[in-house]
Amino acid sequence: MKLDSISSRTPWRASLGPPALAAALLVLTLGLSGAARGAATVEGTVRIEGTRPTIPPVKVAKDASVCGNEQANEAAATAADDSLRNVVVSLHALKPPAPAAPPPPGKATVDQVGCMYKPHVQAVTVGSELTLVNSDRVLHNVHANLAGVTVFNMAMPIKGQRLPTKLTRPGPVRLQCDAGHTWMNAWIYVLPEPTFAVTDEHGHFSIAGVLPGEYTIEYWHEPLDGKGAGITKTARLVVADKPVRADARLKL
């Protein structure tokens, strides 16, 4: 499958002007790790291919005093130019360096605000700590599953409550409220490599610090009906020591 465009730009070059000792140490460090000196940025914009889906809001049947009368369906967040938000873009080296050190775990938060999960889509590395927060004065129950298997299932009845957990298995984890708020869902994509980003409200993404080499670039979007592993598109990408453009279109 081909990308819409993959092109290179002239790299940004910095002028170093630290004291002599610091400069010497910097040169030594880069000499020991030449790959760091050649790292590039992969960026692009993801747009919809074909017709933009129309998804009506969901009528609220419980706790309307907190949740409102209806809630937006966030399964497909698009802009007027068909750019697509909440797409997880990840790079996977075809020939990873050996031995490959595991990426450092990160931290993430999912808040329950007005009976919606915030943020709706995010990505983290394997082993990251996730903090669940309930900012509502109603009972929520966060049920997370990966490929139909429960990852965690936590009741949160208290406003201001915070519960920590760890994400140890790779893949797209779906969150769902089992306390009667059926419209509440979100996704956390857990990845084994740190080279990823999530598209913003303009459909743009940027992945910095990518080492030269051949990669599979993957674009993932949640399933519109909330079922299954999601919508995925992949392509081959070659990274040198220059910024690379990797635009794409997804058919939802």
Secondary structure, 3 states (H helix, E strand, C coil): CCCCEEEECCCCCCCCCCCHHHHHHHHHHHHHCHHHHCCEEEEEEEEECCCCCCCCCEECCCCHHHHCCEECCCCCCECCCCEECCCEEEEEECCCCCCCCCCCCCEEEEEEECCEEECCEEEEECCEEEEEEECCCCCEEEEEEECCEEEEEEEECCCCEEEEEEECCCEEEEEEECCCCCCCEEEEEEECCCCEEECCCCCEEEEEEECCEEEEEEEEECCCCCCCCCEEEEEEEEECCCCEEEEEEECC
